[in-house]
Amino acid sequence: MAVPHAARDAVPFEADRVPPLIEARGLVKRFGTFTAVDSVDFEVAPGEAFGFLGPNGAGKTSTMRMIGCVSPLTDGYLRVLGLDPSTDGPRIRARLGVVPQADSLDMELTVRENLQIYGRYFDLSRREALRRAGELLEFVQLSERANDEVEPLSGGMKRRLVIARALINEPDLLLLDEPTTGLDPQARHLLWDRLYRLKQRGVTLVLTTHYMDEAEQLCDRLVVMDKAKIVAAGSPRELIERYSSREVAELRFAPGVQASLDGQLDGLADRVEWLPDRVLLYADDGEAAATAVHARGLRPESVLVRRSSLEDVFLRLTGRSLVD
Amino acid sequence: MAVGVRVLEHNAMVYRRTWHGSVLSSLLSPILFLAAMGIGLGGYVNRNGGAGALGGVPYIAFLAPGLLAAQAMQTAAFDTTYPIMGRIVWDKLYDAMLATPLTVRDLLVGELEWVVTRLTLVCGAFLVVMAAFGAVRSPLAILALPVAVLTGVAFAAPIMAFSATQKRDSNFNVLFRFGITPLFLLSGTFFPLDRLPAAIQPVAYLTPLYHGVALARELTLGSVDPAAAVAHVVVLLAFAAGGIALAGVALRRRLVV
């Protein structure tokens, strides 16, 4: 595959030297009286993988659509690639790759034709569009399906085709809106692998997800959105350190027992979270916390000690579980 | 890059996979209609003094230009209902296009460029069949082609505006049943408008099809009244221009949110 522009002039990020690829200040999107995005600020540096993490309806897609220059902002300041979306939409879009939430593939064309015509929208010559289509089909492992219709492809294949389509113009910035929602684990891992390779080539990635593992896998830095606002920002590691603990011990008790534990777990961990079906103990040493539980004579049916994740961060920040 | 050409190219790419069937029906439809109604029904009309009422021309020569304009209307209506709504609602193709440097203006203009291309092919084929049936009586008939195309656009643009507001396809049935079919039957296509009840006649004058039919007929028969011709063209242009303006607003409202 041809090297994307970003790889050629990729430089390590230094806030005072390299201008951000995306800069948003007080960004607002309203639909009638409903506020989808409520005054958010963020910056994305060249070469970075940046994530918007949050539940459905948090305002992630609306934010992405404004960055993609397809949705006018209601209020605030936004610069993408140093340009103003309200006046330079087509110029910005010429350098973006977009993977929308819905596949939006052309069912009347073949797999290859989908890429070719998309290349033409970016004013590539027919020859160049055909050449890149071939390379990209190779990259997303769809070469054998090149002349097939799109309809019979599996969900994972369609998703890969949409990613190939988003790369046809060798974008500086790739926007992915829930790239792996609805895919089985295998398809998801293949997709992550491709995205990881793009990142290594220096392509800047901006993605939304409501999967914690996806954010941890792909993002250098992320913001957690909830109810139209950004509630936290940082690297996955930082967020976990700030809002969670190193480890978590998950305790499940026999039915009815949990309700009678009132106060008996106090002081065993940095923080105790009571969920309907289990109790979470946040501690640097989960194993020690679990041992202490037993030492108090309590007998949970099961104990699971695991590393703390962004799921825990989200729970801490919003009091709710991320995927309901 | 000229406005809309990439969208036109997209349509051409899709058409490359389906043109066989489309060309066949473009030829078959006028052959069937002119044989059945022009020759079959026309035989009775001519023998029973109908030619006198039609200004001395055989029925097939009266009918054929009416069918030409009506064919333009139907082609335009089909191409701007399901395909347009489908690209907004079903495939979300316009969203994918708008994520590129293309704009809503490109979508609107490109789709109309394609409609014009399709109308030129379909109506051109129709005129050739007409000539083969001896239903062309003046060299001016060549001008009936742009008139038929304009008639089609006078329908395509406002229907595109309508389609851009639809969330599902149920209203298209209503449009065809209560809009397109009555117009097809009652716009002077099959019989002169003065046969209609006096109360309905003014309604027919307000629809684009009547003007397309009347002007195409004057051209293929070679009896053009210049003042009337200008009036017909003005009405058709007004529908086309008004429709384009509305379609621009409707598409923008729907797609840029």
Interface residues (C-beta under 8 A of the other chain):
Chain A: F31 G68 V70 S71 P72 G89 P90 R91 R93 A94 L96 V98 P100 A102 D103 S104 L105 D106 M107 E108 L109 E113 Q116 I117 Y118 R120 Y121 F122 D123 R165 N169
Chain B: M1 R6 E9 H10 M13 V14 R17 T18 D91 K92 L93 D95 A96 M97 L98 A99 T100 P101 L102 T103 V256 V257
